[in-house]
């Protein structure tokens, strides 16, 4: 089944390593997808972001990036979406978002018509994409 949700990087990390940090609504909407075999989309920029956060020692969880990547690779619910020319083109137009990863994630949600699961207030307040907080 095609995904309807895109997970922001911090939501992906929290769901895999620290689910208690997710809101009740975030947890419920993602947990509802698994029994229905509905996939959860992840932008490929999130994989790079996880690696960079680990290198910079800003990933404050017990799991290593390798463990997270293994879970993403083996979990049947995840679908990693690549950056396309359409996504890059939209990302370049989002002047209200300064972070390149945020731009790509929002553009990925828009191009694929997905709802973004995020706690990032800058993204939520931009109103560029539908969100679940």
PAZAVO-567895 format. One line per field, with one value per residue: x negated, y negated, z of N, C-alpha, C in turn. Coordinates in Angstrom, 2 decimals, always signed. Atoms other than C-alpha are relative to their C-alpha. Layout:
<pts>
nx <- X / ...
ny <- Y / ...
nz <- Z / ...
cax <- X / ...
cay <- Y / ...
caz <- Z / ...
cx <- X / ...
cy <- Y / ...
cz <- Z / ...
</pts>
This chain:
<pts>
nx <- -0.84 / +0.80 / +0.02 / -0.75 / +0.72 / +1.45 / +0.54 / +1.13 / +1.16 / -0.07 / -1.11 / +0.54 / +0.95 / -0.73 / -0.84 / +0.87 / +0.88 / -0.57 / -1.40 / -0.66 / +0.16 / -1.00 / -1.32 / -0.98 / -0.54 / +1.04 / +0.15 / -1.18 / -0.12 / +1.02 / -0.35 / -1.15 / +0.45 / +0.70 / -0.85 / -0.64 / +1.09 / +0.17 / +1.38 / +0.34 / +1.05 / +1.15 / +0.83 / +1.39 / +0.82 / -0.02 / +1.09 / +1.21 / -0.11 / +0.33 / +1.45 / +0.69 / -0.24 / +0.86 / +1.39 / +0.12 / -0.35 / -1.25 / -1.02 / +0.05 / -0.77 / +0.87 / +0.22 / +0.96 / -0.58 / -0.04 / -1.19 / -1.17 / -0.04 / -0.39 / -1.44 / -0.68 / +0.14 / -0.69 / -1.40 / -0.80 / -0.87 / +0.69 / +0.33 / +0.90 / -0.28 / +1.18 / -0.15 / -0.17 / +0.11 / -1.20 / +0.20 / +1.07 / -0.53 / -0.87 / +0.81 / +0.70 / -0.95 / -0.52 / +0.84 / -0.32 / +0.75 / +1.43 / +0.71 / -0.15 / -0.69 / -1.42 / -0.52 / -0.15 / -1.06 / -1.29 / -0.22 / -0.33 / -1.41 / -0.86 / +0.04 / -0.65 / -1.30 / +0.02 / -0.08 / +1.27 / -0.03 / +1.12 / -0.17 / +0.77 / -0.90 / +0.23 / -0.72 / -1.43 / -0.44 / +0.16 / -1.22 / +0.35 / -0.41 / -0.84 / +0.84 / -0.52 / +0.94
ny <- +1.17 / +1.23 / +0.77 / +1.25 / +0.79 / +0.16 / +0.25 / +0.92 / -0.73 / -0.21 / -0.93 / -1.32 / -0.39 / -0.25 / -1.20 / -1.18 / -0.08 / +0.62 / +0.28 / +0.79 / +1.43 / +0.37 / +0.35 / -1.10 / +0.01 / -0.52 / -1.43 / -0.71 / +0.01 / -0.90 / -1.36 / -0.43 / -0.40 / -1.29 / -1.18 / +0.04 / -0.11 / +1.29 / +0.44 / +1.31 / +0.54 / +0.69 / +0.64 / -0.48 / +1.00 / -0.35 / -0.95 / +0.82 / +0.84 / -0.86 / -0.23 / +1.25 / +0.25 / -0.93 / +0.47 / +1.22 / -0.39 / +0.68 / -1.03 / -0.37 / -1.20 / -1.14 / -0.76 / +0.56 / +0.21 / -1.29 / -0.71 / +0.66 / -0.32 / -1.41 / -0.05 / +0.59 / -0.95 / -1.28 / +0.20 / -0.04 / +1.18 / +1.18 / +0.21 / +1.15 / +0.72 / +0.75 / +1.38 / +0.08 / +1.37 / +0.71 / +0.30 / +1.01 / +1.25 / +0.57 / +0.32 / +1.26 / +1.11 / +0.23 / +1.00 / +0.10 / -1.05 / +0.21 / -1.28 / -0.75 / -1.28 / +0.31 / +0.33 / -1.25 / -0.81 / +0.63 / -0.18 / -1.42 / -0.17 / +0.67 / -0.69 / -1.31 / +0.24 / -0.70 / +0.79 / -0.06 / -0.17 / +0.82 / +0.88 / +1.18 / +1.15 / +0.80 / -0.66 / +0.08 / +1.38 / +0.41 / -0.40 / -0.46 / -1.39 / -0.50 / -0.63 / -0.62 / +0.43
nz <- +0.00 / +0.11 / -1.25 / -0.10 / -0.99 / +0.09 / -1.33 / -0.13 / -0.52 / -1.45 / -0.27 / +0.35 / -1.04 / -1.24 / +0.12 / -0.06 / -1.17 / -1.20 / +0.34 / -1.04 / +0.33 / +1.00 / -0.51 / +0.09 / +1.37 / +0.89 / -0.24 / +0.45 / +1.46 / +0.56 / -0.41 / +0.80 / +1.35 / +0.00 / +0.19 / +1.32 / +0.98 / +0.67 / -0.16 / -0.52 / +0.85 / -0.59 / +1.03 / -0.09 / -0.70 / -1.42 / -0.25 / -0.07 / -1.19 / -1.15 / +0.03 / -0.35 / -1.43 / -0.74 / +0.16 / -0.80 / -1.38 / -0.37 / -0.05 / -1.42 / -0.27 / -0.28 / +1.23 / +0.94 / +1.34 / +0.69 / -0.49 / +0.59 / +1.43 / +0.11 / -0.26 / +1.16 / +1.11 / -0.22 / -0.39 / +1.23 / +0.14 / +0.48 / +1.41 / +0.12 / +1.24 / +0.46 / +0.46 / +1.45 / +0.49 / -0.45 / -1.43 / -0.09 / +0.51 / -1.03 / -1.17 / +0.26 / -0.04 / -1.36 / -0.65 / -1.43 / -0.71 / +0.23 / -0.07 / +1.25 / -0.23 / -0.16 / +1.34 / +0.77 / -0.62 / +0.33 / +1.44 / +0.21 / -0.40 / +0.98 / +1.30 / -0.12 / -0.62 / -1.28 / -1.22 / -0.70 / -1.45 / -0.47 / -1.15 / +0.34 / +0.05 / +1.22 / +1.09 / -0.29 / +0.18 / +1.41 / +0.70 / +1.35 / +0.15 / -1.09 / -1.03 / -1.22 / -1.05
cax <- +0.00 / -1.34 / -2.41 / -0.28 / -2.71 / -6.25 / -8.31 / -10.51 / -14.02 / -13.50 / -10.20 / -11.90 / -14.71 / -12.31 / -9.98 / -12.90 / -14.89 / -12.78 / -9.06 / -8.09 / -9.24 / -6.48 / -3.11 / -0.12 / +1.24 / -2.09 / -2.42 / +1.15 / +1.09 / -2.15 / -1.09 / +2.15 / +0.18 / -1.74 / +1.15 / +2.62 / -0.73 / -0.71 / -4.16 / -5.70 / -7.76 / -11.19 / -13.11 / -16.59 / -17.93 / -16.91 / -19.45 / -22.21 / -20.94 / -21.13 / -24.70 / -25.74 / -24.12 / -26.06 / -29.36 / -28.73 / -27.78 / -24.37 / -22.43 / -21.63 / -20.21 / -21.57 / -21.20 / -24.01 / -23.33 / -24.14 / -21.43 / -18.93 / -19.85 / -19.51 / -16.04 / -15.05 / -16.39 / -14.67 / -11.37 / -8.71 / -6.84 / -9.55 / -9.84 / -12.81 / -12.00 / -14.83 / -15.39 / -14.12 / -14.39 / -10.79 / -11.68 / -14.90 / -13.06 / -10.40 / -12.98 / -14.83 / -11.67 / -10.96 / -12.51 / -10.77 / -12.78 / -16.51 / -17.56 / -18.26 / -17.08 / -13.78 / -13.34 / -13.87 / -11.59 / -8.77 / -9.23 / -9.15 / -5.85 / -4.40 / -5.54 / -4.28 / -1.15 / -1.99 / -1.20 / -4.35 / -4.67 / -6.80 / -7.27 / -9.32 / -7.51 / -9.18 / -7.75 / -4.34 / -4.08 / -5.18 / -1.90 / -3.73 / -2.48 / +0.14 / -1.32 / -0.57 / -2.11
cay <- +0.00 / -3.43 / -5.66 / -8.57 / -9.79 / -11.14 / -11.04 / -14.00 / -12.93 / -13.46 / -11.56 / -8.62 / -8.56 / -8.84 / -6.13 / -3.71 / -4.60 / -6.67 / -6.28 / -7.91 / -11.25 / -11.18 / -12.82 / -10.55 / -11.59 / -10.92 / -7.51 / -6.51 / -7.55 / -5.64 / -2.58 / -2.48 / -2.06 / +1.06 / +3.57 / +2.42 / +2.95 / -0.72 / -2.07 / -5.05 / -7.26 / -8.60 / -11.13 / -9.93 / -13.23 / -11.94 / -9.13 / -11.63 / -13.86 / -10.95 / -10.20 / -13.86 / -14.25 / -11.19 / -12.53 / -15.86 / -13.98 / -15.66 / -12.38 / -11.86 / -8.36 / -4.99 / -3.41 / -3.89 / -5.22 / -1.74 / -0.25 / -2.83 / -2.18 / +1.58 / +1.07 / -1.14 / +1.41 / +4.38 / +2.85 / +3.68 / +0.42 / -1.98 / -3.31 / -5.60 / -8.24 / -9.68 / -13.33 / -13.98 / -17.02 / -17.96 / -17.78 / -19.77 / -22.40 / -22.87 / -22.81 / -25.70 / -27.81 / -27.56 / -30.78 / -30.56 / -27.43 / -27.94 / -24.34 / -22.45 / -19.16 / -20.73 / -22.10 / -18.67 / -16.93 / -19.44 / -19.28 / -15.47 / -15.59 / -18.04 / -16.22 / -12.86 / -14.41 / -13.09 / -14.39 / -15.20 / -13.87 / -16.48 / -18.49 / -21.17 / -24.45 / -26.24 / -23.66 / -23.61 / -27.41 / -27.63 / -26.01 / -24.63 / -21.10 / -19.28 / -18.11 / -15.85 / -17.24
caz <- +0.00 / -0.92 / +1.95 / +3.13 / +5.80 / +5.60 / +8.79 / +9.64 / +10.70 / +14.43 / +14.32 / +12.59 / +15.17 / +18.08 / +16.76 / +16.38 / +19.50 / +21.92 / +21.18 / +24.50 / +23.03 / +20.41 / +20.93 / +21.43 / +18.01 / +16.26 / +17.86 / +17.09 / +13.43 / +12.81 / +14.81 / +12.81 / +9.57 / +10.60 / +10.99 / +7.67 / +5.91 / +5.01 / +4.37 / +6.13 / +3.84 / +4.75 / +2.67 / +1.80 / +3.17 / +6.62 / +6.31 / +5.63 / +8.42 / +10.91 / +9.81 / +10.11 / +13.54 / +14.71 / +13.33 / +15.07 / +18.27 / +18.25 / +18.06 / +21.72 / +21.77 / +22.81 / +19.37 / +16.86 / +13.35 / +12.05 / +14.27 / +13.05 / +9.42 / +9.94 / +11.41 / +8.48 / +5.97 / +7.58 / +8.72 / +6.13 / +6.77 / +5.60 / +2.07 / +1.44 / -1.17 / -3.28 / -4.08 / -7.60 / -9.82 / -8.88 / -5.17 / -5.63 / -7.63 / -4.94 / -2.14 / -3.76 / -3.69 / +0.06 / +1.28 / +4.66 / +5.55 / +6.00 / +6.74 / +3.49 / +5.00 / +6.08 / +2.56 / +1.01 / +3.51 / +2.96 / -0.82 / -0.68 / +1.21 / -1.30 / -4.44 / -3.17 / -1.58 / +1.88 / +5.34 / +7.28 / +10.83 / +12.60 / +15.77 / +14.00 / +14.67 / +11.74 / +9.36 / +11.04 / +11.03 / +7.38 / +6.29 / +3.25 / +3.89 / +5.96 / +9.27 / +12.20 / +15.36
cx <- -0.89 / +0.05 / +0.91 / -0.69 / -1.48 / -0.50 / -1.15 / -1.13 / +0.12 / +1.12 / -0.46 / -0.93 / +0.74 / +0.83 / -0.85 / -0.73 / +0.61 / +1.47 / +0.74 / -0.09 / +1.00 / +1.30 / +0.93 / +0.54 / -1.03 / -0.12 / +1.19 / +0.08 / -1.02 / +0.30 / +1.18 / -0.40 / -0.55 / +0.93 / +0.66 / -1.02 / -0.16 / -1.41 / -0.09 / -1.17 / -1.05 / -0.76 / -1.43 / -0.92 / -0.03 / -1.11 / -1.32 / +0.01 / -0.33 / -1.50 / -0.76 / +0.19 / -0.89 / -1.46 / -0.23 / +0.32 / +1.23 / +1.18 / -0.04 / +0.96 / -0.98 / -0.32 / -1.02 / +0.70 / +0.13 / +1.21 / +1.27 / +0.15 / +0.43 / +1.51 / +0.79 / -0.03 / +0.85 / +1.46 / +0.86 / +0.86 / -0.69 / -0.23 / -0.83 / +0.22 / -1.22 / +0.33 / +0.07 / -0.18 / +1.21 / -0.14 / -1.05 / +0.50 / +0.91 / -0.80 / -0.70 / +0.92 / +0.48 / -0.90 / +0.25 / -0.72 / -1.48 / -0.76 / +0.23 / +0.73 / +1.49 / +0.63 / +0.27 / +1.13 / +1.37 / +0.31 / +0.37 / +1.46 / +0.93 / +0.05 / +0.74 / +1.38 / +0.16 / +0.19 / -1.28 / +0.24 / -1.24 / +0.37 / -0.72 / +0.94 / -0.21 / +0.74 / +1.50 / +0.52 / -0.16 / +1.25 / -0.27 / +0.52 / +0.89 / -0.88 / +0.86 / -1.03 / -0.04
cy <- -1.24 / -0.79 / -1.22 / -0.95 / -0.03 / -0.35 / -0.99 / +0.78 / +0.27 / +0.96 / +1.42 / +0.51 / +0.32 / +1.28 / +1.27 / +0.15 / -0.52 / -0.34 / -0.84 / -1.50 / -0.48 / -0.42 / +1.20 / +0.11 / +0.55 / +1.51 / +0.78 / +0.08 / +0.94 / +1.46 / +0.55 / +0.50 / +1.43 / +1.20 / +0.05 / +0.15 / -1.27 / -0.49 / -1.41 / -0.50 / -0.75 / -0.62 / +0.50 / -1.02 / +0.29 / +0.98 / -0.74 / -0.86 / +0.81 / +0.22 / -1.25 / -0.35 / +0.90 / -0.45 / -1.22 / +0.24 / -0.75 / +0.98 / +0.60 / +1.14 / +1.14 / +0.80 / -0.70 / -0.27 / +1.32 / +0.83 / -0.60 / +0.37 / +1.45 / +0.15 / -0.54 / +0.97 / +1.24 / -0.15 / -0.06 / -1.25 / -1.21 / +0.01 / -1.27 / -0.63 / -0.83 / -1.45 / +0.04 / -1.45 / -0.83 / -0.40 / -1.09 / -1.36 / -0.67 / -0.44 / -1.35 / -1.22 / -0.35 / -0.96 / -0.11 / +1.06 / -0.15 / +1.31 / +0.79 / +1.33 / -0.22 / -0.31 / +1.26 / +0.84 / -0.58 / +0.17 / +1.44 / +0.25 / -0.62 / +0.75 / +1.32 / -0.08 / +0.80 / -1.00 / +0.21 / +0.13 / -0.71 / -0.73 / -1.32 / -1.20 / -0.87 / +0.61 / -0.13 / -1.40 / -0.50 / +0.27 / +0.43 / +1.41 / +0.37 / +0.75 / +0.70 / -0.29 / +0.99
cz <- +0.00 / +1.30 / -0.08 / +0.97 / -0.34 / +1.39 / -0.08 / +0.69 / +1.49 / +0.38 / -0.29 / +1.11 / +1.30 / -0.07 / +0.14 / +1.33 / +1.31 / -0.21 / +1.05 / -0.28 / -1.04 / +0.68 / -0.16 / -1.43 / -0.99 / +0.13 / -0.55 / -1.52 / -0.64 / +0.36 / -0.79 / -1.38 / -0.02 / -0.19 / -1.38 / -1.13 / -0.83 / +0.26 / +0.56 / -0.83 / +0.82 / -1.16 / +0.15 / +0.67 / +1.50 / +0.36 / +0.14 / +1.26 / +1.26 / +0.07 / +0.43 / +1.48 / +0.85 / -0.06 / +0.89 / +1.47 / +0.51 / +0.01 / +1.39 / +0.31 / +0.22 / -1.26 / -0.89 / -1.34 / -0.76 / +0.43 / -0.58 / -1.47 / -0.22 / +0.21 / -1.19 / -1.18 / +0.16 / +0.37 / -1.25 / -0.22 / -0.63 / -1.51 / -0.08 / -1.38 / -0.41 / -0.35 / -1.53 / -0.44 / +0.44 / +1.46 / +0.15 / -0.45 / +1.04 / +1.22 / -0.16 / +0.15 / +1.41 / +0.77 / +1.52 / +0.83 / -0.34 / -0.08 / -1.30 / +0.17 / +0.17 / -1.35 / -0.82 / +0.57 / -0.34 / -1.49 / -0.32 / +0.36 / -1.04 / -1.33 / +0.05 / +0.66 / +1.30 / +1.14 / +0.77 / +1.50 / +0.53 / +1.28 / -0.24 / -0.21 / -1.24 / -1.19 / +0.19 / -0.31 / -1.43 / -0.81 / -1.45 / -0.28 / +1.19 / +1.00 / +1.05 / +1.06 / +1.13
</pts>
